[in-house]
Amino acid sequence: MQTSLGGNGLRVAVKDNIDIKGLNTTAGSRVYLTEPPALESATIVQRLLATNFQIVGKTKLHELAFGITGINDAFGTPVNPRFPKLIPGGSSSGSAAAVAASLADVAIGTDTGGSIRIPAACCGVFGLKPTFGRIPRDGVSPARSSLDCVGVFAQSVAQLEATMEALDPHYKRKDSRDYKLGLVTPHGNPEISDAIIAAVRATGLPICRVMLAHFDSAFSAGLTMIEYETANAFRDLLDSSLIGDDVLTRLRKAARITAEDVRIAEVIRKQFREELERAFETVDVLVLPTIADFPPALTEARADRSAVSLTKNVRPFNLSGNPAIAVPLPSINERPVSLQIVGPMGKDDVVCAVARQFEACFSR
C-alpha cells in the first residue's frame, strides 16, 4: 500500500501490522480487510513523523505475522529482489524486500521469532531486533507478547542507527573498538559456517569460541511461547474461513499448548538468560549465522513444512530478549549469507557498532 506522509528525510516503509492513522491495518489477513481505519498512529509512527521521516507505504507480511517464509496467497508474496527464486523470508517479508529493492531507505518490521532477522538474511539487508521492551509496541498486532520487538531494516548501519535514534530518543551511537567476539558453535551448513568464520577473522577482532548448553532447549521453549501467545491473541479466528491454510493449521495446533508447557518454557527462559549473562562476562557480543542453511526456493517452501528450522539460530534470542542484528555477507553461488551479532541486554549500540565493523570489511 503506497502513501506519502511526513517530511523529506529518509524514506521508510511500515509493516502492515502497525497502525497508521487513517489507514486500515490488515496484518496480512483477509479477516481485517473490512476493519475501520486506525484512529491513532502507533507511537513509533508518531516518532518517525516527528523526526522528518517520509512514510512511503505499508508492507506485506506473512499472515498475522505468524510464519517465516513470507508466502501470502491472499495479498501476494513479495519478490526477493536480490535472490528472486528464493523466499523473501517472514514474517516481515515486504519490509525486507522494500529495502532490498530501494523502494525505501529503511523499513519497520516486527520480530517475535526471527521475523526481522530471517527476511533480512534472505534479502541481503541489515535487520535489527532491539532489546525486548526498548521500542514501544502500542498500535502493533498482536497487542501482547513476551517476545515480540519492533525493529528496523536498512541497507546500511548508518541508516539503521538513524532510525533507531528516531524510535528511541535515548539511543546513542557507540564508537568502534576492539570488541571481543564469542563465536557460537555449532553452526549448521558447512559452507555457511566457513563463510562466518572467514568473516569473523577478516575483522581482526579478538575471538573465542562459546558453547551455549541451553541453546537448543531455548529454541523449543521459544516456539512454545510464540505459539501459545499467538493462539491466545487470535483464538477467535480458529474457525474462520478467511485464514490461509498454513496459518490456520498452526493456530489450531498452537491452541493445544498447555499451562504446564508454558511453565516449563519459562524455566528454560530463565536458565538461558542466566547462561547468556555468564557468556557476556567474557565477551562483548556473540556471533553466529543468522540462518543455519541457505533459504529454500519458493516452490520448496510451499511443499515442505520444515521451514521452521530456519529459526534455529534466531528464536532463542527472542526468548531471552537480547538485541540481535542480521548482517549481510558476500553471497555464495547466488545464495545469501548473513551473520547474526547478539549483545547483552540494553547494548543495542554495541551490537550496531560491531555490525559497522563487519560492514566496513565487505562490499555487498
C-alpha positions in Angstrom: 0.0 0.0 0.0 1.6 3.2 -1.2 1.2 6.5 0.7 3.2 9.6 1.5 3.3 11.1 5.0 5.8 13.1 6.9 8.8 15.1 5.9 11.6 14.8 3.3 14.1 12.7 5.3 14.7 9.0 5.0 12.0 7.1 3.2 10.5 4.5 5.5 8.1 1.6 4.8 6.0 0.3 7.7 4.8 -3.3 8.2 1.1 -3.7 7.9 0.5 -4.9 11.4 1.4 -1.4 12.7 -1.2 1.3 13.0 -1.0 4.4 10.9 -3.8 6.9 11.5 -6.4 6.9 8.7 -5.2 3.6 7.2 -6.5 0.1 7.6 -4.2 -2.4 9.4 -4.7 -5.8 7.8 -1.9 -7.8 9.5 -1.7 -9.5 6.1 -5.1 -11.2 6.5 -8.4 -11.0 4.7 -10.1 -11.1 8.1 -9.2 -7.5 8.7 -9.9 -6.0 5.3 -13.2 -4.6 6.4 -12.0 -3.2 9.7 -12.2 0.6 10.1 -9.0 2.7 9.6 -6.8 3.2 12.7 -7.9 6.2 14.8 -4.3 6.8 16.0 -0.8 6.1 14.8 1.4 3.8 16.8 3.9 5.7 19.0 6.7 4.5 16.7 5.0 6.0 13.7 4.4 9.3 15.5 8.1 9.4 16.4 9.2 8.8 12.7 6.9 11.6 11.5 8.2 13.9 14.2 11.8 13.4 13.1 11.2 14.2 9.4 11.0 10.6 8.1 8.8 10.1 5.0 6.4 7.2 5.2 6.1 5.8 1.7 3.9 2.8 2.3 2.8 -0.2 4.3 4.4 -3.5 3.5 3.1 -7.1 3.1 3.7 -9.8 5.6 3.2 -13.4 6.3 -0.5 -13.6 7.5 -0.9 -12.5 11.1 2.9 -12.2 11.3 2.8 -15.9 12.0 5.1 -17.5 9.6 8.7 -17.3 8.3 8.5 -18.0 4.6 6.8 -14.7 3.7 4.4 -16.5 1.4 0.9 -14.9 1.4 -1.6 -16.1 -1.1 -4.3 -13.6 -0.1 -2.2 -10.4 -0.6 0.6 -11.7 -2.8 4.1 -12.8 -1.8 6.8 -10.1 -2.1 9.6 -10.9 -4.6 13.0 -11.3 -3.1 14.8 -8.5 -5.1 18.3 -9.9 -4.9 17.5 -13.6 -4.9 14.2 -13.8 -6.8 14.0 -17.6 -6.9 14.2 -17.8 -3.1 11.7 -17.0 -0.4 11.8 -13.4 0.9 11.5 -14.7 4.5 8.9 -13.7 7.0 7.1 -12.6 8.6 8.3 -9.1 7.7 8.7 -10.1 4.1 7.6 -6.8 2.5 9.7 -4.6 4.7 12.9 -6.5 3.8 12.0 -6.6 0.1 11.2 -2.9 0.0 14.7 -2.0 1.4 16.5 -4.5 -0.8 14.7 -3.1 -3.9 15.5 0.5 -2.8 11.7 1.3 -2.7 12.5 2.6 0.8 15.7 3.6 2.6 14.7 1.8 5.8 11.7 -0.2 6.9 10.0 -1.1 10.1 9.2 -4.7 11.0 8.4 -6.8 14.0 10.3 -9.8 15.3 8.7 -12.5 17.5 10.8 -15.5 16.5 13.2 -14.1 13.8 10.7 -12.1 11.7 13.1 -9.3 11.1 16.4 -11.2 11.0 15.2 -14.0 8.7 13.9 -11.8 5.9 16.9 -9.5 6.3 19.1 -12.6 5.8 17.0 -13.9 2.9 17.0 -10.5 1.1 20.6 -9.4 1.9 20.0 -6.4 4.1 20.6 -5.4 7.7 17.9 -6.2 10.2 17.9 -5.3 13.9 15.8 -6.8 16.6 16.3 -4.4 19.6 16.3 -5.4 23.2 12.9 -6.5 24.3 10.8 -3.6 25.5 13.1 -0.9 24.2 10.8 0.3 21.4 7.1 0.9 22.2 4.7 -1.7 20.8 1.4 0.1 21.2 -0.6 0.0 17.9 1.1 -3.2 16.9 -0.6 -6.5 16.3 -0.8 -8.8 18.2 -1.1 -6.4 21.1 0.5 -8.6 23.8 3.7 -10.5 23.5 6.6 -11.5 25.8 8.8 -12.0 22.8 8.0 -9.5 20.0 10.1 -6.4 19.2 9.6 -3.6 16.8 12.8 -3.2 14.7 14.5 -1.8 11.6 15.7 -2.9 8.2 18.3 -0.9 6.3 20.9 -1.1 3.5 23.5 0.4 5.9 24.2 0.5 9.6 24.3 4.3 9.4 20.7 4.5 8.2 19.6 1.8 10.6 21.0 3.7 13.6 19.5 7.0 12.3 16.2 5.2 12.5 16.9 3.9 16.0 17.6 7.4 17.1 14.2 8.4 15.9 12.4 5.4 17.5 14.3 5.7 20.8 15.4 9.2 21.9 17.9 7.6 24.4 19.7 5.7 21.7 23.3 6.9 21.1 25.8 5.5 18.6 28.9 3.8 20.0 32.4 4.2 18.6 34.0 1.1 17.1 36.8 -0.5 19.1 38.3 -4.0 19.6 35.2 -5.7 20.8 35.7 -9.3 21.8 33.6 -11.8 19.7 32.2 -15.1 21.0 31.8 -17.5 18.1 28.8 -19.7 19.0 29.0 -23.4 18.0 27.7 -25.5 16.3 26.7 -23.6 13.2 24.9 -25.6 10.5 25.6 -25.8 6.8 29.4 -26.1 6.4 29.5 -23.6 3.6 27.8 -21.0 5.8 29.9 -21.9 8.8 33.1 -21.5 6.8 31.9 -18.1 5.5 31.0 -16.9 9.0 34.4 -18.0 10.4 36.2 -16.2 7.5 34.2 -13.1 8.0 34.9 -13.0 11.7 38.7 -13.4 11.1 38.6 -10.7 8.5 37.6 -8.1 11.0 40.8 -8.7 13.0 38.7 -8.5 16.2 39.6 -10.9 19.1 37.7 -14.1 19.0 36.9 -17.1 21.3 34.5 -19.9 21.0 31.4 -20.1 23.1 29.2 -23.1 23.8 25.6 -22.5 24.9 24.2 -25.6 26.7 20.7 -24.3 26.7 20.6 -23.1 23.1 18.5 -25.9 21.7 16.1 -26.0 24.6 15.7 -22.2 24.2 14.7 -22.7 20.6 12.0 -25.2 21.6 10.8 -23.1 24.5 10.7 -20.0 22.3 8.5 -21.9 19.8 6.2 -22.9 22.7 5.8 -19.3 23.9 5.2 -17.9 20.4 2.6 -20.5 19.6 0.9 -20.1 22.9 0.7 -16.3 22.8 -0.3 -16.2 19.2 -3.1 -18.7 19.6 -4.4 -16.7 22.6 -4.2 -13.4 20.5 -6.2 -14.9 17.6 -8.3 -17.5 19.3 -11.5 -16.0 17.8 -10.2 -16.8 14.4 -9.8 -20.6 14.8 -12.9 -21.3 12.8 -12.5 -18.5 10.3 -12.8 -19.4 6.6 -10.7 -16.3 5.7 -7.4 -17.5 7.2 -4.9 -19.2 5.0 -4.5 -22.9 5.4 -0.9 -22.7 6.6 -1.6 -20.2 9.4 -4.9 -21.8 10.4 -3.2 -25.2 10.8 -0.5 -23.7 13.0 -3.1 -21.7 15.1 -5.1 -24.8 15.8 -2.0 -26.8 16.8 -0.9 -23.9 19.0 -4.2 -23.8 20.7 -3.4 -27.2 22.3 -0.4 -25.9 24.2 -0.9 -26.2 28.0 -0.2 -24.1 31.0 2.4 -26.7 32.0 4.1 -26.4 28.7 4.4 -22.6 29.3 5.7 -23.1 32.8 8.5 -25.3 31.5 9.3 -22.8 28.8 9.6 -20.0 31.4 12.0 -22.1 33.4 14.2 -22.6 30.3 13.9 -18.8 29.6 15.4 -18.1 33.0 18.2 -20.7 32.5 19.1 -19.4 29.1 19.2 -15.7 30.2 21.5 -16.7 33.1 23.7 -18.6 30.7 23.9 -15.6 28.3 24.8 -13.3 31.2 27.7 -15.5 32.1 28.9 -15.6 28.5 28.8 -11.8 28.3 31.2 -11.6 31.3 34.0 -12.8 29.0 32.9 -11.5 25.5 31.2 -8.3 24.2 29.0 -9.9 21.7 28.1 -13.4 20.3 28.4 -14.1 16.6 26.8 -17.0 14.6 24.9 -17.5 11.3 21.5 -15.7 11.2 20.1 -18.8 9.4 22.0 -22.1 9.6 21.2 -23.0 6.0 20.5 -21.3 2.7 16.9 -20.1 2.2 14.7 -22.5 0.2 13.2 -21.8 -3.1 9.6 -20.7 -3.1 8.5 -24.0 -4.6 10.4 -25.9 -1.9 8.9 -23.8 0.9 5.4 -24.4 -0.3 5.9 -28.2 -0.4 7.9 -28.5 2.9 6.6 -27.5 6.3 10.0 -27.8 7.9 10.9 -24.2 7.1 10.6 -23.5 10.9 14.2 -24.9 11.1 15.3 -21.5 9.6 14.6 -20.0 13.1 17.0 -22.3 14.9 19.6 -19.6 15.4 17.3 -16.6 15.9 14.4 -17.7 18.0 16.4 -18.3 21.2 17.2 -14.6 21.5 13.5 -13.7 21.3 13.1 -15.9 24.4 15.9 -14.2 26.2 15.1 -10.7 24.9 18.7 -9.8 23.8 19.4 -7.4 20.9 20.5 -9.1 17.7 21.3 -7.8 14.2 21.5 -9.7 10.9 24.5 -8.5 8.8 24.7 -9.4 5.1 27.9 -11.1 3.9 29.0 -11.9 0.3 26.7 -14.4 -1.3 27.7 -17.9 -2.3 26.6 -19.1 -5.7 23.7 -16.6 -5.8 22.5 -17.6 -2.3 22.6 -15.2 0.6 24.8 -15.5 3.7 24.1 -13.5 6.9 25.9 -13.1 10.2 24.0 -12.5 13.4 25.5 -10.4 16.2 23.9 -10.7 19.6 24.6 -8.4 22.6 23.9 -8.1 26.3 20.5 -6.7 27.3 20.3 -3.0 26.5 23.5 -3.0 24.5 21.9 -2.4 21.1 24.5 0.3 20.4 27.4 -2.2 20.9 25.7 -4.7 18.5 25.4 -1.9 15.9 29.0 -0.8 16.4 30.3 -4.3 15.8 28.0 -4.6 12.7 29.6 -1.4 11.4 33.0 -3.1 11.6 31.8 -6.1 9.6 30.1 -3.7 7.1 33.5 -1.9 6.6 35.1 -5.3 5.7 32.7 -6.4 3.0 31.1 -4.7 0.0 27.7 -6.2 -0.9 
